[in-house]
Amino acid sequence: MHAKLKRIVGELSPRDLSIIAAGSKVRNIDLLTGIAAHDLYHAGQIQLLKRLHSGDRKLPV
C-alpha cells in the first residue's frame, strides 16, 4: 500500500496538491501531511514498544 501511495504522490503536480477533492473539505497537501503525521506517530509508538519490550526502561524525555 505504501509503495502505491508513494508512486502516486510522486506523480502529483504542485497544482494537484492544492486541489480539494470532490466530497472533501481539505486540500490534497493537507491530507498527505496528515497521512505522514499519522505514520510517524505510529512509528514512534512501535519504537517505544520495542524499547519497553527489550527491558530498556530509559525513556526519552
C-alpha positions in Angstrom: 0.0 0.0 0.0 2.8 2.5 0.9 4.6 1.8 -2.4 1.5 2.6 -4.4 0.9 5.8 -2.3 4.5 6.8 -2.8 4.3 6.3 -6.5 1.0 8.2 -6.9 2.2 11.1 -4.7 5.4 11.3 -6.8 3.3 11.9 -9.9 1.3 14.8 -8.4 2.0 18.3 -9.6 2.0 21.3 -7.3 -1.4 22.2 -8.7 -2.7 18.8 -7.8 -1.6 19.3 -4.2 -3.7 22.5 -3.9 -6.9 20.8 -5.1 -9.7 19.9 -2.8 -11.1 16.6 -4.0 -14.9 16.1 -4.5 -16.5 15.3 -1.2 -13.6 16.5 0.8 -13.0 19.6 2.9 -9.2 19.7 2.8 -6.6 20.2 0.1 -4.7 17.2 -1.1 -1.5 18.5 0.5 -3.2 18.7 3.9 -4.5 15.1 3.5 -1.0 13.9 2.6 0.6 15.8 5.5 -2.0 14.1 7.8 -1.1 10.7 6.4 2.6 11.3 7.0 2.0 12.6 10.6 -0.2 9.5 11.3 2.5 7.1 10.1 5.2 8.9 12.1 3.1 8.8 15.2 2.7 5.0 14.9 6.4 4.6 14.1 7.1 6.3 17.4 4.7 4.0 19.2 6.4 1.0 17.7 9.8 2.2 18.8 8.5 2.8 22.3 7.0 -0.7 22.5 10.3 -2.2 21.2 12.2 -0.3 23.9 9.8 -1.4 26.6 9.9 -5.0 25.4 13.7 -5.1 25.4 13.8 -4.1 29.0 15.4 -0.7 28.4 13.4 1.4 30.8 15.3 4.6 29.9 12.6 6.6 28.1 13.2 9.7 26.2 12.3 13.0 27.9 
